[in-house]
Amino acid sequence: MTVDLAHYLTVSGLLFGVGISIALAKRNAIAVLMGIELMLNAVNLSFLSFSRFSGAFAIKDNPLDGHVFVVFVLTVAAAEAAVALALSVLIYRRRETVDLDRINLLRW
């Protein structure tokens, strides 16, 4: 049995589904960030799988297109994680909680 594009996309879809369920169900800001990171990694897996099997689907045969997209997504994910964690630390210092239901930034 060979592993083809459908297998990679199935795993990517399952990871994305788990990530979105974590991001929507959790009330902790750190858990929501972890769900978002899982969704971004699922997208990276699909980019790499399309890059791997690009010979059958691409107009021009450039196998590094998916890798370039993954580098950009990882860069954005790292910046997002750094900013979001810094904001979470500041909110925790101010409010002493990271529960998203209890955080109301319009009220002191």
A tleap script that builds the chain and sets N, CA, C and O, in Angstrom:
source leaprc.protein.ff14SB
mol = sequence {
  NMET THR VAL ASP LEU ALA HIE TYR LEU THR
  VAL SER GLY LEU LEU PHE GLY VAL GLY ILE
  SER ILE ALA LEU ALA LYS ARG ASN ALA ILE
  ALA VAL LEU MET GLY ILE GLU LEU MET LEU
  ASN ALA VAL ASN LEU SER PHE LEU SER PHE
  SER ARG PHE SER GLY ALA PHE ALA ILE LYS
  ASP ASN PRO LEU ASP GLY HIE VAL PHE VAL
  VAL PHE VAL LEU THR VAL ALA ALA ALA GLU
  ALA ALA VAL ALA LEU ALA LEU SER VAL LEU
  ILE TYR ARG ARG ARG GLU THR VAL ASP LEU
  ASP ARG ILE ASN LEU LEU ARG CTRP
}
set mol.1.N position { 0.835 -1.177 0.000 }
set mol.1.CA position { 0.000 0.000 0.000 }
set mol.1.C position { 0.886 1.249 0.000 }
set mol.1.O position { 1.824 1.359 0.790 }
set mol.2.N position { 0.583 2.161 -0.874 }
set mol.2.CA position { 1.352 3.403 -0.940 }
set mol.2.C position { 0.554 4.542 -0.302 }
set mol.2.O position { -0.677 4.541 -0.292 }
set mol.3.N position { 1.278 5.479 0.212 }
set mol.3.CA position { 0.652 6.657 0.816 }
set mol.3.C position { 0.565 7.720 -0.267 }
set mol.3.O position { 1.583 8.156 -0.804 }
set mol.4.N position { -0.645 8.130 -0.582 }
set mol.4.CA position { -0.825 9.121 -1.642 }
set mol.4.C position { -1.411 10.408 -1.077 }
set mol.4.O position { -1.505 10.581 0.138 }
set mol.5.N position { -1.801 11.301 -1.968 }
set mol.5.CA position { -2.262 12.630 -1.574 }
set mol.5.C position { -3.500 12.577 -0.693 }
set mol.5.O position { -3.635 13.381 0.230 }
set mol.6.N position { -4.387 11.660 -0.957 }
set mol.6.CA position { -5.621 11.570 -0.164 }
set mol.6.C position { -5.331 11.274 1.306 }
set mol.6.O position { -6.018 11.787 2.189 }
set mol.7.N position { -4.335 10.464 1.569 }
set mol.7.CA position { -3.990 10.154 2.953 }
set mol.7.C position { -3.467 11.397 3.683 }
set mol.7.O position { -3.851 11.672 4.820 }
set mol.8.N position { -2.592 12.133 3.014 }
set mol.8.CA position { -2.068 13.356 3.619 }
set mol.8.C position { -3.178 14.377 3.863 }
set mol.8.O position { -3.215 15.020 4.911 }
set mol.9.N position { -4.070 14.521 2.904 }
set mol.9.CA position { -5.150 15.498 3.065 }
set mol.9.C position { -6.145 15.071 4.138 }
set mol.9.O position { -6.742 15.919 4.802 }
set mol.10.N position { -6.326 13.768 4.312 }
set mol.10.CA position { -7.197 13.285 5.379 }
set mol.10.C position { -6.612 13.620 6.747 }
set mol.10.O position { -7.323 14.101 7.629 }
set mol.11.N position { -5.320 13.366 6.923 }
set mol.11.CA position { -4.667 13.707 8.186 }
set mol.11.C position { -4.694 15.215 8.411 }
set mol.11.O position { -4.923 15.676 9.530 }
set mol.12.N position { -4.461 15.981 7.350 }
set mol.12.CA position { -4.498 17.436 7.467 }
set mol.12.C position { -5.891 17.920 7.855 }
set mol.12.O position { -6.024 18.803 8.702 }
set mol.13.N position { -6.910 17.363 7.255 }
set mol.13.CA position { -8.277 17.741 7.606 }
set mol.13.C position { -8.635 17.381 9.035 }
set mol.13.O position { -9.307 18.148 9.724 }
set mol.14.N position { -8.184 16.212 9.484 }
set mol.14.CA position { -8.442 15.821 10.871 }
set mol.14.C position { -7.726 16.747 11.852 }
set mol.14.O position { -8.302 17.146 12.864 }
set mol.15.N position { -6.473 17.087 11.554 }
set mol.15.CA position { -5.750 18.019 12.420 }
set mol.15.C position { -6.417 19.390 12.450 }
set mol.15.O position { -6.512 20.020 13.503 }
set mol.16.N position { -6.879 19.847 11.286 }
set mol.16.CA position { -7.563 21.137 11.241 }
set mol.16.C position { -8.858 21.087 12.048 }
set mol.16.O position { -9.187 22.040 12.754 }
set mol.17.N position { -9.591 19.980 11.944 }
set mol.17.CA position { -10.830 19.831 12.714 }
set mol.17.C position { -10.577 19.821 14.213 }
set mol.17.O position { -11.323 20.439 14.973 }
set mol.18.N position { -9.533 19.126 14.643 }
set mol.18.CA position { -9.184 19.107 16.064 }
set mol.18.C position { -8.774 20.505 16.520 }
set mol.18.O position { -9.147 20.946 17.607 }
set mol.19.N position { -8.007 21.194 15.683 }
set mol.19.CA position { -7.572 22.545 16.036 }
set mol.19.C position { -8.724 23.515 16.154 }
set mol.19.O position { -8.756 24.329 17.077 }
set mol.20.N position { -9.675 23.443 15.233 }
set mol.20.CA position { -10.807 24.373 15.298 }
set mol.20.C position { -11.727 24.032 16.463 }
set mol.20.O position { -12.319 24.931 17.060 }
set mol.21.N position { -11.858 22.752 16.796 }
set mol.21.CA position { -12.681 22.408 17.961 }
set mol.21.C position { -12.012 22.874 19.256 }
set mol.21.O position { -12.699 23.308 20.181 }
set mol.22.N position { -10.696 22.791 19.331 }
set mol.22.CA position { -9.991 23.301 20.512 }
set mol.22.C position { -10.130 24.817 20.598 }
set mol.22.O position { -10.396 25.358 21.671 }
set mol.23.N position { -9.951 25.500 19.473 }
set mol.23.CA position { -10.008 26.969 19.479 }
set mol.23.C position { -11.399 27.482 19.835 }
set mol.23.O position { -11.520 28.540 20.451 }
set mol.24.N position { -12.440 26.763 19.464 }
set mol.24.CA position { -13.797 27.223 19.748 }
set mol.24.C position { -14.314 26.764 21.102 }
set mol.24.O position { -15.189 27.414 21.674 }
set mol.25.N position { -13.796 25.664 21.628 }
set mol.25.CA position { -14.354 25.105 22.852 }
set mol.25.C position { -13.663 25.595 24.121 }
set mol.25.O position { -14.294 25.662 25.176 }
set mol.26.N position { -12.406 25.931 24.040 }
set mol.26.CA position { -11.661 26.290 25.244 }
set mol.26.C position { -11.895 27.755 25.613 }
set mol.26.O position { -12.156 28.600 24.756 }
set mol.27.N position { -11.794 28.024 26.899 }
set mol.27.CA position { -11.945 29.390 27.389 }
set mol.27.C position { -10.608 29.983 27.809 }
set mol.27.O position { -10.511 31.186 28.049 }
set mol.28.N position { -9.595 29.161 27.898 }
set mol.28.CA position { -8.271 29.627 28.268 }
set mol.28.C position { -7.584 30.186 27.023 }
set mol.28.O position { -7.609 29.558 25.964 }
set mol.29.N position { -6.980 31.351 27.146 }
set mol.29.CA position { -6.363 32.004 25.990 }
set mol.29.C position { -5.204 31.187 25.438 }
set mol.29.O position { -4.998 31.153 24.225 }
set mol.30.N position { -4.452 30.535 26.298 }
set mol.30.CA position { -3.320 29.735 25.851 }
set mol.30.C position { -3.810 28.516 25.065 }
set mol.30.O position { -3.192 28.140 24.069 }
set mol.31.N position { -4.899 27.900 25.494 }
set mol.31.CA position { -5.447 26.749 24.774 }
set mol.31.C position { -5.989 27.169 23.406 }
set mol.31.O position { -5.866 26.425 22.433 }
set mol.32.N position { -6.581 28.345 23.333 }
set mol.32.CA position { -7.064 28.851 22.045 }
set mol.32.C position { -5.891 29.069 21.096 }
set mol.32.O position { -5.976 28.744 19.912 }
set mol.33.N position { -4.803 29.618 21.614 }
set mol.33.CA position { -3.601 29.801 20.787 }
set mol.33.C position { -3.044 28.466 20.310 }
set mol.33.O position { -2.581 28.359 19.175 }
set mol.34.N position { -3.083 27.458 21.160 }
set mol.34.CA position { -2.613 26.134 20.756 }
set mol.34.C position { -3.492 25.555 19.651 }
set mol.34.O position { -2.986 24.899 18.741 }
set mol.35.N position { -4.794 25.789 19.720 }
set mol.35.CA position { -5.688 25.336 18.659 }
set mol.35.C position { -5.411 26.033 17.339 }
set mol.35.O position { -5.462 25.411 16.278 }
set mol.36.N position { -5.119 27.321 17.404 }
set mol.36.CA position { -4.792 28.069 16.189 }
set mol.36.C position { -3.484 27.575 15.589 }
set mol.36.O position { -3.367 27.446 14.370 }
set mol.37.N position { -2.504 27.298 16.435 }
set mol.37.CA position { -1.235 26.767 15.945 }
set mol.37.C position { -1.428 25.393 15.298 }
set mol.37.O position { -0.781 25.084 14.297 }
set mol.38.N position { -2.305 24.579 15.857 }
set mol.38.CA position { -2.581 23.271 15.268 }
set mol.38.C position { -3.237 23.418 13.902 }
set mol.38.O position { -2.941 22.651 12.986 }
set mol.39.N position { -4.121 24.393 13.760 }
set mol.39.CA position { -4.734 24.641 12.449 }
set mol.39.C position { -3.698 25.105 11.434 }
set mol.39.O position { -3.731 24.682 10.278 }
set mol.40.N position { -2.785 25.962 11.851 }
set mol.40.CA position { -1.740 26.416 10.931 }
set mol.40.C position { -0.827 25.262 10.516 }
set mol.40.O position { -0.398 25.198 9.364 }
set mol.41.N position { -0.531 24.359 11.436 }
set mol.41.CA position { 0.288 23.207 11.082 }
set mol.41.C position { -0.449 22.250 10.149 }
set mol.41.O position { 0.178 21.602 9.311 }
set mol.42.N position { -1.757 22.154 10.283 }
set mol.42.CA position { -2.534 21.339 9.348 }
set mol.42.C position { -2.482 21.925 7.944 }
set mol.42.O position { -2.383 21.187 6.964 }
set mol.43.N position { -2.547 23.228 7.847 }
set mol.43.CA position { -2.428 23.890 6.543 }
set mol.43.C position { -1.030 23.668 5.970 }
set mol.43.O position { -0.876 23.451 4.768 }
set mol.44.N position { -0.014 23.722 6.830 }
set mol.44.CA position { 1.347 23.445 6.372 }
set mol.44.C position { 1.477 22.029 5.823 }
set mol.44.O position { 2.152 21.810 4.818 }
set mol.45.N position { 0.835 21.076 6.476 }
set mol.45.CA position { 0.873 19.699 5.984 }
set mol.45.C position { 0.218 19.583 4.614 }
set mol.45.O position { 0.713 18.862 3.749 }
set mol.46.N position { -0.880 20.282 4.415 }
set mol.46.CA position { -1.524 20.221 3.096 }
set mol.46.C position { -0.671 20.911 2.035 }
set mol.46.O position { -0.596 20.432 0.903 }
set mol.47.N position { -0.021 22.037 2.381 }
set mol.47.CA position { 0.894 22.677 1.430 }
set mol.47.C position { 2.020 21.736 1.030 }
set mol.47.O position { 2.348 21.618 -0.151 }
set mol.48.N position { 2.609 21.067 2.012 }
set mol.48.CA position { 3.715 20.166 1.711 }
set mol.48.C position { 3.266 18.944 0.932 }
set mol.48.O position { 4.002 18.444 0.082 }
set mol.49.N position { 2.072 18.462 1.212 }
set mol.49.CA position { 1.588 17.302 0.461 }
set mol.49.C position { 1.288 17.674 -0.987 }
set mol.49.O position { 1.583 16.896 -1.895 }
set mol.50.N position { 0.705 18.852 -1.218 }
set mol.50.CA position { 0.503 19.286 -2.598 }
set mol.50.C position { 1.834 19.537 -3.286 }
set mol.50.O position { 1.964 19.296 -4.486 }
set mol.51.N position { 2.819 20.018 -2.546 }
set mol.51.CA position { 4.139 20.222 -3.124 }
set mol.51.C position { 4.783 18.890 -3.488 }
set mol.51.O position { 5.444 18.780 -4.521 }
set mol.52.N position { 4.596 17.895 -2.659 }
set mol.52.CA position { 5.178 16.566 -2.900 }
set mol.52.C position { 4.571 15.912 -4.127 }
set mol.52.O position { 5.277 15.283 -4.916 }
set mol.53.N position { 3.267 16.058 -4.289 }
set mol.53.CA position { 2.566 15.420 -5.409 }
set mol.53.C position { 2.253 16.427 -6.503 }
set mol.53.O position { 1.244 16.286 -7.194 }
set mol.54.N position { 3.087 17.433 -6.676 }
set mol.54.CA position { 2.794 18.505 -7.628 }
set mol.54.C position { 2.963 18.081 -9.076 }
set mol.54.O position { 2.445 18.760 -9.962 }
set mol.55.N position { 3.652 17.007 -9.353 }
set mol.55.CA position { 3.864 16.589 -10.729 }
set mol.55.C position { 2.576 16.281 -11.454 }
set mol.55.O position { 2.481 16.495 -12.662 }
set mol.56.N position { 1.582 15.782 -10.739 }
set mol.56.CA position { 0.319 15.413 -11.374 }
set mol.56.C position { -0.665 16.573 -11.422 }
set mol.56.O position { -1.624 16.524 -12.193 }
set mol.57.N position { -0.457 17.618 -10.620 }
set mol.57.CA position { -1.472 18.658 -10.497 }
set mol.57.C position { -1.013 20.036 -10.962 }
set mol.57.O position { -1.847 20.863 -11.329 }
set mol.58.N position { 0.269 20.299 -10.957 }
set mol.58.CA position { 0.751 21.644 -11.242 }
set mol.58.C position { 0.906 21.871 -12.738 }
set mol.58.O position { 1.159 20.940 -13.502 }
set mol.59.N position { 0.750 23.124 -13.140 }
set mol.59.CA position { 0.964 23.483 -14.541 }
set mol.59.C position { 2.454 23.467 -14.844 }
set mol.59.O position { 2.885 22.886 -15.840 }
set mol.60.N position { 3.235 24.102 -13.986 }
set mol.60.CA position { 4.682 24.023 -14.118 }
set mol.60.C position { 5.209 23.192 -12.963 }
set mol.60.O position { 4.689 23.262 -11.850 }
set mol.61.N position { 6.208 22.429 -13.223 }
set mol.61.CA position { 6.704 21.495 -12.218 }
set mol.61.C position { 7.755 22.183 -11.351 }
set mol.61.O position { 8.950 22.077 -11.627 }
set mol.62.N position { 7.324 22.882 -10.311 }
set mol.62.CA position { 8.213 23.531 -9.356 }
set mol.62.C position { 7.888 22.984 -7.975 }
set mol.62.O position { 6.950 23.462 -7.336 }
set mol.63.N position { 8.636 21.994 -7.497 }
set mol.63.CA position { 8.274 21.329 -6.239 }
set mol.63.C position { 8.551 22.149 -4.984 }
set mol.63.O position { 8.203 21.705 -3.891 }
set mol.64.N position { 9.158 23.319 -5.095 }
set mol.64.CA position { 9.459 24.115 -3.908 }
set mol.64.C position { 8.385 25.142 -3.583 }
set mol.64.O position { 8.530 25.872 -2.603 }
set mol.65.N position { 7.323 25.228 -4.357 }
set mol.65.CA position { 6.266 26.203 -4.081 }
set mol.65.C position { 5.631 25.978 -2.712 }
set mol.65.O position { 5.436 26.931 -1.958 }
set mol.66.N position { 5.315 24.758 -2.391 }
set mol.66.CA position { 4.712 24.455 -1.095 }
set mol.66.C position { 5.642 24.761 0.056 }
set mol.66.O position { 5.198 25.215 1.111 }
set mol.67.N position { 6.923 24.518 -0.131 }
set mol.67.CA position { 7.902 24.792 0.925 }
set mol.67.C position { 8.014 26.289 1.185 }
set mol.67.O position { 8.181 26.707 2.331 }
set mol.68.N position { 7.926 27.094 0.142 }
set mol.68.CA position { 7.983 28.546 0.307 }
set mol.68.C position { 6.772 29.031 1.098 }
set mol.68.O position { 6.906 29.870 1.989 }
set mol.69.N position { 5.585 28.502 0.774 }
set mol.69.CA position { 4.391 28.872 1.530 }
set mol.69.C position { 4.512 28.460 2.991 }
set mol.69.O position { 4.083 29.194 3.881 }
set mol.70.N position { 5.088 27.301 3.240 }
set mol.70.CA position { 5.243 26.824 4.623 }
set mol.70.C position { 6.170 27.751 5.409 }
set mol.70.O position { 5.912 28.034 6.579 }
set mol.71.N position { 7.233 28.221 4.784 }
set mol.71.CA position { 8.133 29.145 5.468 }
set mol.71.C position { 7.400 30.432 5.841 }
set mol.71.O position { 7.577 30.951 6.943 }
set mol.72.N position { 6.576 30.947 4.924 }
set mol.72.CA position { 5.806 32.150 5.232 }
set mol.72.C position { 4.791 31.905 6.342 }
set mol.72.O position { 4.629 32.743 7.229 }
set mol.73.N position { 4.109 30.772 6.302 }
set mol.73.CA position { 3.117 30.463 7.339 }
set mol.73.C position { 3.803 30.297 8.691 }
set mol.73.O position { 3.284 30.762 9.706 }
set mol.74.N position { 4.957 29.644 8.719 }
set mol.74.CA position { 5.679 29.490 9.982 }
set mol.74.C position { 6.151 30.827 10.528 }
set mol.74.O position { 6.144 31.039 11.740 }
set mol.75.N position { 6.559 31.726 9.646 }
set mol.75.CA position { 6.973 33.062 10.085 }
set mol.75.C position { 5.808 33.825 10.693 }
set mol.75.O position { 5.946 34.440 11.750 }
set mol.76.N position { 4.672 33.787 10.032 }
set mol.76.CA position { 3.479 34.461 10.561 }
set mol.76.C position { 3.021 33.810 11.859 }
set mol.76.O position { 2.595 34.506 12.780 }
set mol.77.N position { 3.103 32.484 11.945 }
set mol.77.CA position { 2.694 31.787 13.167 }
set mol.77.C position { 3.608 32.134 14.332 }
set mol.77.O position { 3.137 32.290 15.459 }
set mol.78.N position { 4.898 32.256 14.080 }
set mol.78.CA position { 5.823 32.619 15.158 }
set mol.78.C position { 5.559 34.040 15.643 }
set mol.78.O position { 5.573 34.304 16.845 }
set mol.79.N position { 5.321 34.946 14.714 }
set mol.79.CA position { 5.019 36.323 15.110 }
set mol.79.C position { 3.696 36.398 15.865 }
set mol.79.O position { 3.580 37.119 16.856 }
set mol.80.N position { 2.710 35.658 15.397 }
set mol.80.CA position { 1.403 35.636 16.067 }
set mol.80.C position { 1.526 35.072 17.471 }
set mol.80.O position { 0.924 35.600 18.406 }
set mol.81.N position { 2.290 34.016 17.629 }
set mol.81.CA position { 2.454 33.408 18.949 }
set mol.81.C position { 3.186 34.353 19.899 }
set mol.81.O position { 2.825 34.459 21.071 }
set mol.82.N position { 4.194 35.028 19.407 }
set mol.82.CA position { 4.944 35.949 20.271 }
set mol.82.C position { 4.064 37.111 20.730 }
set mol.82.O position { 4.062 37.457 21.912 }
set mol.83.N position { 3.331 37.704 19.820 }
set mol.83.CA position { 2.472 38.838 20.183 }
set mol.83.C position { 1.332 38.387 21.089 }
set mol.83.O position { 1.019 39.058 22.073 }
set mol.84.N position { 0.716 37.266 20.767 }
set mol.84.CA position { -0.412 36.793 21.570 }
set mol.84.C position { 0.026 36.373 22.967 }
set mol.84.O position { -0.688 36.626 23.938 }
set mol.85.N position { 1.177 35.740 23.083 }
set mol.85.CA position { 1.648 35.370 24.416 }
set mol.85.C position { 2.054 36.593 25.226 }
set mol.85.O position { 1.850 36.627 26.439 }
set mol.86.N position { 2.621 37.585 24.576 }
set mol.86.CA position { 2.950 38.827 25.291 }
set mol.86.C position { 1.681 39.514 25.780 }
set mol.86.O position { 1.635 39.999 26.911 }
set mol.87.N position { 0.659 39.561 24.946 }
set mol.87.CA position { -0.620 40.139 25.373 }
set mol.87.C position { -1.254 39.329 26.494 }
set mol.87.O position { -1.844 39.895 27.414 }
set mol.88.N position { -1.136 38.011 26.423 }
set mol.88.CA position { -1.694 37.170 27.477 }
set mol.88.C position { -0.999 37.419 28.806 }
set mol.88.O position { -1.653 37.465 29.848 }
set mol.89.N position { 0.316 37.582 28.781 }
set mol.89.CA position { 1.052 37.865 30.015 }
set mol.89.C position { 0.640 39.219 30.586 }
set mol.89.O position { 0.451 39.349 31.795 }
set mol.90.N position { 0.499 40.225 29.728 }
set mol.90.CA position { 0.078 41.548 30.201 }
set mol.90.C position { -1.343 41.520 30.767 }
set mol.90.O position { -1.619 42.153 31.786 }
set mol.91.N position { -2.232 40.797 30.116 }
set mol.91.CA position { -3.605 40.694 30.621 }
set mol.91.C position { -3.623 39.931 31.940 }
set mol.91.O position { -4.373 40.276 32.853 }
set mol.92.N position { -2.790 38.889 32.040 }
set mol.92.CA position { -2.738 38.148 33.301 }
set mol.92.C position { -2.211 39.022 34.434 }
set mol.92.O position { -2.703 38.942 35.559 }
set mol.93.N position { -1.232 39.840 34.149 }
set mol.93.CA position { -0.720 40.750 35.191 }
set mol.93.C position { -1.778 41.751 35.622 }
set mol.93.O position { -1.858 42.105 36.798 }
set mol.94.N position { -2.582 42.206 34.685 }
set mol.94.CA position { -3.591 43.229 34.982 }
set mol.94.C position { -4.837 42.618 35.626 }
set mol.94.O position { -5.349 43.143 36.615 }
set mol.95.N position { -5.325 41.503 35.064 }
set mol.95.CA position { -6.593 40.915 35.505 }
set mol.95.C position { -6.454 39.673 36.367 }
set mol.95.O position { -7.413 39.260 37.018 }
set mol.96.N position { -5.260 39.067 36.380 }
set mol.96.CA position { -4.972 37.830 37.102 }
set mol.96.C position { -5.819 36.658 36.615 }
set mol.96.O position { -6.177 35.774 37.394 }
set mol.97.N position { -6.134 36.660 35.325 }
set mol.97.CA position { -6.818 35.539 34.697 }
set mol.97.C position { -6.551 35.585 33.197 }
set mol.97.O position { -6.303 36.646 32.624 }
set mol.98.N position { -6.608 34.413 32.581 }
set mol.98.CA position { -6.548 34.342 31.121 }
set mol.98.C position { -7.814 33.678 30.579 }
set mol.98.O position { -7.847 33.225 29.435 }
set mol.99.N position { -8.858 33.625 31.417 }
set mol.99.CA position { -10.148 33.111 30.990 }
set mol.99.C position { -10.791 34.129 30.063 }
set mol.99.O position { -11.019 35.274 30.455 }
set mol.100.N position { -11.083 33.716 28.837 }
set mol.100.CA position { -11.574 34.650 27.836 }
set mol.100.C position { -12.964 35.185 28.156 }
set mol.100.O position { -13.323 36.270 27.699 }
set mol.101.N position { -13.748 34.448 28.929 }
set mol.101.CA position { -15.080 34.937 29.302 }
set mol.101.C position { -15.010 36.015 30.382 }
set mol.101.O position { -15.916 36.842 30.488 }
set mol.102.N position { -13.956 36.014 31.175 }
set mol.102.CA position { -13.850 36.971 32.275 }
set mol.102.C position { -13.059 38.214 31.914 }
set mol.102.O position { -12.968 39.142 32.718 }
set mol.103.N position { -12.487 38.249 30.726 }
set mol.103.CA position { -11.674 39.392 30.328 }
set mol.103.C position { -12.572 40.407 29.605 }
set mol.103.O position { -13.174 40.101 28.575 }
set mol.104.N position { -12.647 41.594 30.158 }
set mol.104.CA position { -13.378 42.683 29.532 }
set mol.104.C position { -12.451 43.888 29.559 }
set mol.104.O position { -12.301 44.541 30.592 }
set mol.105.N position { -11.840 44.175 28.443 }
set mol.105.CA position { -10.813 45.222 28.407 }
set mol.105.C position { -11.391 46.626 28.389 }
set mol.105.O position { -10.640 47.586 28.562 }
set mol.106.N position { -12.681 46.786 28.189 }
set mol.106.CA position { -13.272 48.109 28.173 }
set mol.106.C position { -13.554 48.622 29.576 }
set mol.106.O position { -13.815 49.810 29.764 }
set mol.107.N position { -13.503 47.745 30.550 }
set mol.107.CA position { -13.801 48.117 31.912 }
set mol.107.C position { -12.570 47.914 32.776 }
set mol.107.O position { -11.899 46.891 32.643 }
set mol.108.N position { -12.255 48.842 33.647 }
set mol.108.CA position { -11.099 48.714 34.552 }
set mol.108.C position { -11.593 48.156 35.826 }
set mol.108.O position { -10.812 47.953 36.755 }
savepdb mol mol.pdb
quit
